[in-house]
């Protein structure tokens, strides 16, 4: 994917102040609220200002944004603070309004990314325009859907693109509003290393007291920036009050973050790291060999079951095995989430291997 880096978008974004910080209120509520919130965010280090103009809500009756009346407010905030501004658009009409008001950057929300028809409508509306687009991950954990959204904008001639990771809606997400599922943005980055990814801790956490934890993890995973909802008086915000911080809260959060280097020229460090990586590579090869041997035994079990007309799955055996393996893994210092996922995926492959044996001609 041939995309242009944020520092080359031509918006005078200070790339020396990495990672990038996008801040501003969840929703534009009044002109005064937008101007004061954005002024405070700028003073605390924001490099791009944000505000929600149209707010897609889960249920009707909730505050759904002030609409296009708020566009001059956020643009005025950008002009006053000398910063570019970004808003969310969900359809072609929003795009036209944003372009008419010379909004600098558009973002595609998670509820829109999940709908290829809506993404295509927005991409078509942007053909012939040179404007950056930030694309949030889809609500559901579907990497291909996220990639597809990027491809639609590239096909429309938009190549100033970055991603926003805001977490995923899953059945069990506590303590977070949305599960981070870090492996999904990491896999996106592995496939397309040129595309920058910004983390949105506000929507992952849902609670301001969790923001530092997720922001630090994003920094430690080399994300390219943060988008943090910042409101002059978050407790009375008309949307997502619990996850917004004051400008002073933003400043304190950023001050406390540890910014680690991605590279170093320390010779001793590099030598020791390389030695440890050699150990990891060797252990990985051993692990693969053990799994191969395990599957050989699994297939032998499958053949034995087939000869005796026994089903692949014995639920009592599987339940006991699962509980025992998880317990042993936890006792050995592994996390419960990791242990359950690992054992489940090994079992799934074991079922698949036995199915191959069962379905093979005698």
N, C-alpha and C positions, 0 to 999 in steps of 0.2 A: 504494500500500500504506500503510494508516493504522497505523503502528507508533509505539510510545511510546519516547522517547529513554532511554538508560541512566540519565541523571541523575534521571529521573522515575520510576524503578522502585520507589522507596520503601525502598531498602536502605541508606540513609546512605552511599552511595558518594560520595567527595569528588570532585565534578566539576571543582573548581578545579585539581586535579592532573592535567590532561590532558597527553598521551593516557593512557588507562586502562591499567593494568598488572595482568594476571592471572598469578599464579605459584604454583608448588607442584610436587610430584613427579609424574612420569609415572604411577607406580603407588603406591598405598598398600601398604606392605609390612609395617610394624609400627606400633604406636601411637607409639612413641618416634620413629621415623623421620618420621612424618607431623607430629607436634608440633614437632620440631626444625626440619624443613625449612620448615614454614609460619611458624614464629616468625622464622626468618632471612629469609624472603621478605618478611614484613611490615616488618621493620626496614630492608629495602633499598627499600621503596617500593611493595610490592604493595597493591592496593586490593580485589582479590578473590582468594581462595585456591582452588586446584584440586587434585584428586587423582583418579587412575583407580581405580575400585573393581572394575568388570568390564572386562577388557581383551580386545577382539576381536583375536586373533592370526592371522597368515597360516597357520601350520601348527600342528597339535595337538602337545602336549608342551611348548610354550613356557609361560611364566608367564602365566596368564590372569586374574590379580587375586585378591585375597583374598575377594571377594564381600561380602555385606552385613555381615560382621563389621567391615569397615573404615568403614562409614557413621558410627558414633559417633566414630571417630577424627577424621575430617575436620570433623565438626560441632563437636567439642570444640576443635579448632584454631581454627575460626572464632570460637567464643565467647571463647576465651582472648585472641585478638588483636583482637576487636571488628570482624571483617570478615565479609562474606557469603562463602559457599562454593559451588562448582559441581562437579558430577560429570557423567560421560557416562552416558546411558541408551540402551539399544538395543532395548527391548521394553516391553510393558505391565507385566510383573512388576517390572522395574527401576524404572519410574515409581512403582508403588505403594510399593516399599521406600524410594525417595527421599522421597516425600511423607510417609510414616510417620515418617521421621527428620528432617523439617522442613529438608531441603536447600533452600537459597535460590534457586539457579539450576541449570537442567539444560542440558547441551549434547548435540547430536546429532552423532555421529561421521561421518567421511567414508564409511565402509563402510555406514553406515545410510542416509545421505542418498541414496546411489545406488539404494536400494530403496524405491520408492513404497509398497509394501505395509507395510514396516516403519515408514515415516514416518507413514502413516495410522493404524497401530495405536497408536503413541505419541500422536499428536494426539487420537485418540478417547479414550485413557486420561486425557488432561489436560482434557477438556471439563468446565467448571464450576470449574476451579482457576485461581487468579490467580498464576502463577509465570512468571518470565522464561525464555526459551529462546534459547540460542545455537546457530546452525546452521552446521556446517562445510560447506565445498564438497564435492561428491561426488568420489570418487576419480578418476573420469575427467573430462576437461575438457568438461562439458556444462552450459552456463549455464541452459538451460531447465529441467533437472532440479533445479538449485539453486533457481531461482525457484519451481518447483512445490512444493518442500518448504516454502518460506515460506508459500505460498498454503494449503497443507493446515493449517498451524497457525492461520493467520488465520481460516480457515473454522471451526475448532474453538473460536474465541473467544479465542485467545491473541494478544495484540498487543504484549506486551513482548518484542520480538524483535531480535536483532542477529546479524550473520554472523561467521564465522571463516574466514579464508583460510589454508589450510594446504598449498597447492600441489597439483599433479596428477600422477598416475602416468602417465608416458609412456615410450616405448621408450628414448629417450636422455635421461636426466635429469642426468648428471654435470655439474658436481661436486656437485649437490644430490641429496638423497634424493627429493625431489619437485620438479618444475619449477614455478616461481612463476607463469608465464603471467599476468603482471600485467594484461594486457588484459581478462581475464575478470572479475575483481572490479571493475575500472574501469568496464566496460560495465554491470555490475549497478548500480553507483553512479550512472552516468549515467541509467539508466532509473528508478531509485528512490532519489533523493538523500536521502530522509528516513531510510533504513536505514543504521545505523552498521556499519562493518566493522572487525574486529580481525584483525591479522595474527598467525599462529602460526609464527614463524621456526624453532622447534625441529623441526617436522615438514617444513618446506621444506628445511632444511639437512641434518639428519641428523648433523651434526658441530658441536660447540660452537664451533670456531674460525671458522665461517662466520656465526655468529649476528649479529655486529655489522654485517656488510655488508648482510644482509637487513633487519635492524631499522632501519637508517638509511634504506634505500630505502623501507620502509613509512612512515616518518616523512615523507620527502620527497614521497611520494605522498598525503599527508594522510589516512592511515589513522587510525582513531579509537582505536587501542590495540594492545597486544602481549600475547600469551599465551606465556610462556616457562617451560619445564619446569625446576624448581629442586629439587635434591636435596641433602641434607646431606652425602652422600658418593657422588657420581654414579658413580664408577668401579666400585662394587660394586652398582649398581642392578640390579634383577631384570628391567627392561625398558628399552630405549632408553638405555643408559648413555652412549653417545657423544654424544648431543645434549643432555644435561642439564648444567646448571651448578650450582655451589655458590651459596649465598646471597651470598657475597662476590663471586663472578663475576657474578651478576645485578646487584649494585650497581655494579660497575665498568662493565659494559656500558651501563647506563642513564646513568651519569655521563658517558660518552664520547659519547653520542648528541647530535647537533646538532639543536635544536628550532627549526625555522624558522617564521616567521609565514605564515599563509595570506593575510593582507591587510595593507596598509599605507596610511597617509594621506600618505606622502611624495609631494609634487606632482611633483617632477622624475622620480622613479621611474615614477610612473603615466603621465606624458607620454611618456617614452622607451619604456615598455612598449607603450603604445598605438600608437606609430609602428612599432615592430617587428611588432606584430600586424597592422597594415595591410599591411606587406610580406609577411607569411606568407599573408594572405588572397589577395593578388594572385598570389603564386607558386602557391598551390593552384589558383586558377582557371586559370592558365597550364598547370599540370600536367594538369588535367582536359581542357582543350582539346587538348593534345598526345595524350592517350590516345584521345580521340574520333577524331582524325585517324589515329592508328595503326590503330584498329579499322576505319576506312574502307578503308585499304590491305589489312588482313587479309581483309575481305569480298571485295575485288577478287581477292585471291589465291585465295580459296575458289571464286569463280566460274570462274577460270581452271583450277583443278584439276578442277572438275566437268566443264567442257567437254572436258577431255582425259583423263577417267577416272582421275585420280590420287588416291591416298588423302590424307586430311587431314594425317596425321602422318608425317613422314619422320624417323625416329629419329636418324640420323646428324646431320642438320641441327639438330635440337633439342638433342642432347648438346653439339655444338660451340657453339651459341648460348648455352646455359646456362652452360657453363664460361667462355666469353669475357665474358659480361655480369657474372658473379659476380666474375671477376678484375678487370675494369675498376671495378666498384663498390668493391671492397676497396682498390684503388689510389687511389680518390678519397676514401677515408676513411670509407666506410660499413662497418658490421659485416657479417661473413659471414652470420650468421643472418638479419639483415634483408634482405640482398641476395638470398639464396636464396628467402626467403618472397615477396618482392616480385616477382621474376622468375617464380616459379612461378604466382602468382595472375594475373599478366598473361597468361602462356601459357594458363592454364586458360580465361580469358575469350576468348582468341584462338581456341582450339579450339571453344568454344561458338558464337562468331560464325560460324566456317566451317561448323559443323554446321547452323546455321540456313540458310545459303546452299545447302548440299548437299541439305537436306530440302525446300527450297522448290520448288514446282511450276514447271516450265519454261514 
